[in-house]
């Protein structure tokens, strides 16, 4: 009798586990998979998309800005700012994103050049400042457009520094993983 109850209990819990696993897999498989950058597929808060060989992107929050700024011959339009969560990351992606944390070599050099350190030691300081990426990462995505209204060619670079709470300055060129071209050279439009 005890053996019979054990077999029944075992089968019950195993089927319950496999049912939960199937439900979890069904929920995961409902998320559309894309080949290219997934952020462009997130339209409303709660949307999710799986980017092949990267991870899952979820739109947490969005703010529509739609403000334009005219600077000489350029018109810059800030369209929106989104907060996106990146999860189910592959190890390769985690390693790649880690390079955007901590000090860049240039920042480490500017801090440590007076300490009589070799270039190798400065590079090591920069490497040691990097942070491991957790199971999920949250980042801000700023969508903007730039138009050159002049007939002459123009070179444009996006933001260089961003400051948070007046005390953390973020060097965008060395810390920005960009979905599309961030620079245009020789563009008339």
Number of C-alpha atoms within 10 A of each C-alpha: 6 7 8 9 10 11 11 12 12 12 12 12 11 12 12 12 12 12 12 12 12 12 12 11 11 11 10 13 11 11 15 14 15 13 10 13 15 21 21 9 17 17 12 12 14 12 16 24 23 26 20 13 13 20 18 23 27 22 21 16 14 17 11 11 14 12 11 14 11 13 9 9 12 16 15 15 17 17 15 15 17 20 17 24 17 22 17 16 20 13 13 11 14 19 14 13 18 17 20 17 18 18 23 21 17 13 14 20 20 11 12 17 12 8 9 9 13 12 14 9 14 22 17 13 19 21 18 11 14 16 15 13 17 11 12 14 15 14 10 12 15 14 14 16 10 17 16 21 16 13 10 10 14 17 11 16 11 13 11 11 11 11 10 8 6 7 7 10 11 15 16 14 16 16 16 15 13 9 12 7 8 13 10 15 10 11 16 14 13
